[in-house]
Amino acid sequence: MHPEVRTTAPGKCPKCGMALVPVTPAIAAEFNLRFECSPGAPKPNEKIRLRFSIFNPKSGEQVKEFYITHEKLFHLFIVSQDLSEFQHIHPAMQPDGSFTIETVLPAAGNYKIYSDFYPRDGAPQVLQQNLTTVGYAGDLMAARPRLAPDASLVKVVEGMKIELKLEPAEIVAGQPVALKYHLTEALTGQPIRDLVPYLGAWGHTLILSEDQEDYVHSHPEEVVPETADKSKLRGGPDATFNAFLPRPGIYRIWTQFQRGDRLTTTSFTVRAERLH
């Protein structure tokens, strides 16, 4: 009933309480994705149109049926190679089964495009493409970011003081870690309790390794009640995301919370240590 809820152990769905059942996708292989950008040579700060078409790897036919995950059929993440620019947007499905969206790339450079969707006959997919703008003449290898972990896991963004606590305090690659956020008003210190559900959750987190090879998309363990009137629900000041960073190295975390009509995005940079 809720295909975005997945676990390796038996139990009940945290959203509706139904018993979870094992599912084997009809097609376990990665699907084929055709990615088009118009204009073909995108310029920074000018509107571009992106189109995504998904094809069955066995039959070659275009896929036209998808599961909704977190209120959308397609989650698109666009991240610059230096990890300074971040977009989480949602292409619209067209009658032929393709997905399209318009956006703007704010600076010249190379961008990674992450397409996150769930075809009905397959498993959840996260497929990557590259997109380079006009005016970028850098060397792709030399342009990789050289990130340093944040000395403080406290930031003020759009009037919110966002504190991140890691449990355990030292992230170990290959072991689970809880990302515990606490939100307060920056001016008064009062707890924030007016979060509204964003795409069916109290927040969203994307984590990328420094080389952009490892991708983690996580949602809070605090569940938005499925049957409640979402227009009246309010959350905060705490939200916990569970994550698993597979390799030692540096990772950037982007987390989004919504208050009223304003979606706030914050980022933190952390290190995952090798198992001692």
C-alpha positions in Angstrom: 0.0 0.0 0.0 3.0 2.3 0.7 5.8 1.2 -1.6 8.2 3.7 -0.1 8.2 1.7 3.2 10.8 -1.0 2.9 12.6 -3.1 5.5 14.7 -6.2 5.7 12.6 -7.6 8.6 9.0 -8.6 9.1 6.7 -6.0 10.8 3.9 -3.5 10.2 3.8 -0.5 8.0 4.4 2.6 10.2 1.9 4.6 8.1 -1.2 2.3 7.9 -0.4 -0.6 10.3 -0.8 -3.3 7.7 1.5 -6.3 7.8 4.5 -6.0 5.6 4.9 -8.8 3.0 7.9 -9.9 1.0 8.0 -8.6 -2.5 10.2 -9.8 -5.4 10.1 -7.4 -8.3 9.2 -8.9 -11.7 12.4 -7.1 -13.1 15.3 -6.7 -10.7 17.6 -5.1 -13.2 18.2 -1.4 -13.6 15.8 0.3 -16.0 17.0 2.3 -19.0 16.6 6.1 -18.8 16.7 8.5 -21.7 17.7 12.0 -20.6 17.2 15.1 -22.8 18.0 18.7 -22.2 16.6 21.6 -24.2 18.5 23.6 -25.3 21.2 21.0 -25.8 23.9 23.4 -24.6 22.4 24.8 -21.4 23.6 28.3 -20.2 23.8 29.2 -16.5 21.0 31.4 -15.2 18.8 30.6 -18.2 15.7 28.4 -18.2 16.2 24.8 -19.4 13.7 22.0 -20.0 14.6 18.5 -18.9 12.8 15.3 -20.2 13.1 11.8 -18.7 11.9 8.7 -20.5 12.1 5.2 -18.8 12.3 2.0 -20.7 11.8 -1.7 -19.6 15.3 -3.4 -19.8 13.7 -6.7 -21.0 11.1 -5.6 -23.6 12.5 -2.2 -24.5 9.1 -0.7 -24.2 8.6 2.7 -22.6 7.3 2.5 -19.0 4.1 4.3 -18.3 3.1 3.1 -14.8 4.9 4.1 -11.6 4.3 3.9 -7.9 3.9 7.1 -6.0 6.5 7.5 -3.3 6.2 10.4 -0.8 3.4 11.9 -2.8 5.3 12.1 -6.1 6.0 9.8 -9.1 9.5 11.2 -9.7 12.0 12.8 -7.3 14.8 14.7 -9.1 17.9 15.9 -7.4 20.3 18.2 -9.2 23.7 18.8 -7.5 26.7 20.7 -8.8 30.0 18.9 -8.8 31.4 21.1 -6.1 28.3 20.3 -4.0 27.5 23.9 -3.6 24.2 23.9 -5.6 21.3 21.7 -4.7 17.8 21.2 -6.1 15.1 18.8 -5.1 12.3 19.1 -7.7 9.5 17.0 -9.2 9.0 16.5 -13.0 5.5 16.2 -14.2 4.3 13.0 -16.0 3.3 13.5 -19.6 0.7 11.4 -21.6 3.4 9.3 -23.2 4.9 8.3 -19.8 7.8 10.7 -19.9 8.5 13.3 -17.2 9.4 16.9 -17.9 10.4 20.0 -15.8 11.9 23.4 -16.3 14.6 24.7 -14.1 17.7 27.0 -14.0 21.3 26.1 -13.3 22.7 29.0 -11.4 26.4 28.7 -12.2 28.6 27.4 -15.0 29.8 23.9 -14.2 29.1 20.2 -14.2 26.0 18.9 -12.5 24.9 15.4 -11.4 21.3 14.6 -12.2 19.8 11.9 -9.8 16.5 10.4 -11.0 14.6 8.7 -8.2 11.5 6.7 -9.2 9.7 3.3 -8.8 8.5 1.6 -12.0 5.6 -0.7 -11.3 7.3 -3.9 -12.5 10.7 -3.1 -11.1 12.6 -2.1 -7.9 13.1 1.5 -6.8 15.6 3.2 -9.1 18.2 5.9 -8.6 19.8 6.6 -11.9 22.6 9.2 -12.6 23.4 11.5 -15.5 25.8 14.3 -16.0 25.0 17.8 -17.4 27.6 20.4 -18.2 26.7 24.0 -18.9 28.1 26.4 -21.5 31.1 28.4 -20.1 32.6 25.6 -18.0 36.1 24.8 -19.1 37.4 23.1 -16.0 38.9 19.7 -15.6 36.3 17.3 -14.2 38.7 15.5 -12.0 40.4 18.6 -10.8 37.1 20.2 -10.0 36.0 17.6 -7.5 35.3 19.2 -4.1 37.7 19.1 -1.3 35.3 19.2 1.6 36.1 19.5 5.3 33.7 18.3 8.0 31.8 21.1 9.8 33.4 22.1 13.1 30.0 22.9 14.4 26.7 21.1 13.7 24.6 24.2 14.4 23.4 26.6 11.7 20.9 29.4 11.4 18.9 29.4 8.2 15.8 31.6 7.4 15.2 32.4 11.1 15.6 28.7 12.2 18.4 27.6 14.5 19.0 24.0 13.3 21.1 21.8 15.5 22.2 18.3 14.4 23.3 15.7 16.9 24.8 12.4 15.6 24.2 9.1 17.4 26.8 7.7 17.7 28.8 10.9 17.8 31.4 9.3 15.5 30.0 8.0 12.3 31.5 4.7 11.3 31.2 3.6 7.7 29.0 0.5 7.3 27.1 1.1 10.5 23.8 2.9 11.1 23.7 6.4 12.4 20.8 8.6 13.6 20.7 12.2 12.5 18.8 14.0 15.3 17.6 17.5 14.4 16.4 20.1 16.9 14.7 23.2 15.6 14.3 26.5 17.5 13.5 30.1 16.7 16.9 31.8 16.1 15.8 35.1 17.8 13.9 33.7 20.8 15.2 30.2 21.3 11.6 28.9 21.4 11.0 25.4 20.1 9.6 25.3 16.5 6.3 23.4 16.5 4.8 24.6 13.3 6.4 22.3 10.7 3.9 21.2 8.0 4.2 17.9 6.2 6.5 18.1 3.1 5.7 15.4 0.6 4.1 13.3 3.2 6.9 13.5 5.8 8.2 15.9 8.4 11.3 16.5 6.3 13.6 15.0 3.7 17.3 14.3 3.7 19.7 13.6 0.9 23.3 12.5 1.6 26.0 12.3 -1.0 29.6 11.2 -0.7 32.2 13.7 -1.7 32.8 11.9 -5.0 29.0 11.7 -5.5 29.1 7.9 -5.9 27.1 7.1 -2.7 23.5 8.3 -2.5 21.2 8.1 0.6 17.6 9.4 0.6 16.1 9.4 4.1 12.9 10.5 5.9 12.2 11.1 9.6 11.2 8.2 11.8 8.5 10.4 13.2 5.6 9.4 10.9 2.9 11.7 9.6 -0.4 10.0 10.4 -1.9 8.7 7.1 -5.6 9.3 8.0 -5.2 12.7 9.6 -6.1 16.0 8.0 -2.7 17.1 6.9 -3.7 20.7 6.6 -4.1 20.8 10.4 -1.0 18.8 11.3 2.0 20.5 12.9 5.3 19.0 13.8 8.7 19.8 15.5 10.8 20.7 17.2 12.6 17.3 16.7 13.1 15.0 13.7 15.3 11.9 13.5 16.6 10.5 10.2 18.3 7.1 10.1 21.2 6.7 7.6 23.9 4.3 6.6 27.1 5.6 5.1 28.7 2.8 3.2 32.3 3.9 2.8 34.8 5.9 4.9 35.1 9.5 3.7 33.4 12.8 3.7 29.7 13.3 3.0 27.4 16.3 2.6 23.9 16.2 4.1 21.0 18.3 2.8 17.9 18.4 4.9 14.6 20.2 4.1 11.9 21.3 6.5 8.7 23.2 5.6 6.9 26.0 7.6 3.8 27.3 5.9 4.7 28.0 2.3 8.5 28.2 2.9 10.7 25.3 2.3 14.1 25.6 4.1 17.2 23.7 3.1 20.2 23.3 5.3 23.4 21.4 4.7 26.1 19.8 7.0 29.3 18.1 6.1 30.5 15.1 8.1 33.1 12.4 8.0 32.5 8.6 8.2 35.4 6.8 9.8 36.8 3.4 9.0 35.8 0.7 11.4 38.5 0.4 13.9 
